[in-house]
Amino acid sequence: MKVRKAVIPAAGLGTRMLPATKTVPKEMLPLVDKPVIQYIIEEAVSAGIEDILVVTNRAKSAMDDYFDYYPELEERLGRAGKERELQEVRRAADLANIFYVRQKETKGLGHAIWRAKRFVGDEPFAVLLGDDIMRSDKPVIGQLIDAAEKYAASCVGVQEVSTAAISKYSSVKVEPLGPRTFRVTDMVEKPRPEEIFSHYAILGRYVLRPGIFDILENLKPGYGGEIQLTDGLRELCKQDTMTAVDFEGKRYDTGNLKGFLEATIDFSLDHPETGAWLRDFLKEKASTL
Ligand code: UTP
């Protein structure tokens, strides 16, 4: 079955980016000239997704304002002949059909995804975490959708990480299935060294079959007292086929300071307005360090 819908959980409190994220959602922090969440929505759209649900909370209404029209601003830009700016402002509002639902209590990623049950209905759907940005030739979520459709299965996006890093992620137990593709038989969230299944970590992209909702609904709080998506996925991979794709692309966690700065530098180096200038600036800076 074709994957037509995506869910972006973006209701986390963003405590690693305080104080900036006290009133500005971390998904709305600008990466060069666009907010983080726009890159994520563009990734979904370029993989053929048309309907997107963003899971928000009471402090995040800046997101729905951003993807709306802004007539006064557009009229002012039009009168001033600022065509490029006008197009960019309009383009954001016309990117996709964007829907919103609130997670009324911050009970964890699994709980946030469960809020998408009504929107998703009975079909497979994509999940893109609201603070994980990918840079790749082919959209990362599209790489997962291909595998999910081919094997009629759920799919998680993975990459190999170091022993030191795996304790921050979910480690998956895998068996080879095809090029860069595995079958997932088990997983563990934030493993201690003796619990590691493999160095393949799940990194911010998923395609899930709707059976996940019944599982999440009955899940008890896990690590950190939150409803953990990994606990739900662990159950799902035992009930139904789950694949993992070792995706091609670079992932940035913009939800922490270093990841955010790394993404800012890499995306600025690629941007036509800032790339050449930043290269010179960095060279000059490096010579003084
Ligand atoms: P993170 O753990 O990266 O986000 O959650 P966080 O909770 O905002 O981070 P810190 O630790 O406080 O800085 C992964 C994803 O799950 C969403 C987040 O918005 C992020 O996209 N999330 C997390 C929810 O939507 N709801 C939650 O209750 C928790």
Residues whose N, C-alpha, C, O or C-beta is under 5 A from the ligand:
A	BS01	UTP	P9 A10 A11 G12 L13 G14 T15 R16 M17 V55 E105 T106 K107 G108 L109 A112 L129 G130 D131 G255
